[in-house]
Amino acid sequence: MKKNFPRFREIVSCTAALKTTVLNCEPALKQTITYVQKLQTTTGGFLSMAPQPNIRLAPTLRATSAAVRALHYLHGEIPNKDA
């Protein structure tokens, strides 16, 4: 049991450091959530990149799946669930 104690201490210190890092990244997380939410179209799908006036984009299953997973992991809301 004594062999595992130093490892446990390392895990606890790494967890505390990670928690501090996540709390310091709060504004960046909110910006990321906002960016992903803005990629949603009126039909409910998500675009793979921000819309630009000279490029015609259509939502894809891959982009929609990635956006929904990202919002889930970041604890964000899907803006228009009904679409």
Buried (B, 14 or more C-beta within 10 A) or exposed (E): EEEEEEEEEEEEEEEEEEEEEEEEEEEEBEEBBEEBBEBBBEEBBBBBEEEEEEEEBEBEEEBBEBBBEBBEEEEBEBBEEEE
